[in-house]
């Protein structure tokens, strides 16, 4: 006794569609993954600046950590290749940090109300600490490699790095203890 149940035929077009659910759990339609080019729009520079979040500073944390790893690699301390990799990643990290800081400053200048919304956002506010942590990686390599190894800049350079370290300490404490009171 074979039970003759008709199985639905799944077409390829429906295979790549997903159902959307509204806030009440009702299916409201489908969203196709094969969207035509006329429905996509390019983001303007203003949109990119508006949607730039502090999470991007996690990139500078990672890039700076790579520079620190090359600097502290224990098996090739006097290797010119390791020093070169350290400097390459340091300057790449510095360029990223300056770029991200400029875009962040533009975000809060062009959209003044976005700062208070971002501080109270449950996810974006958690990434505020990535700003001083990205700066910490720059300060570590600037003092440990650029000044100590190459003697760059002399006392004025190391005093500038030291002043940046103190500014970074103040920003870190503000992020740490200030966010507890905001959240």
Secondary structure, DSSP 8 states (H G I E B T S, - for coil): -----------HHHHTEEEEE-TTS-EEEEEESS--TTT-----HHHHHHT--GGGHHHHHHHHHHHHHHHT-TT-TT-HHHHHHHHHHHHHHHHHHHHHHHHHHHHHHH-TTHHHHHHT-TTGGGGTHHHHHHHHHHHHHIIIIIITTT-TTHHHHHHHHHHHHHHHHHHHHHHHHHHHHH-
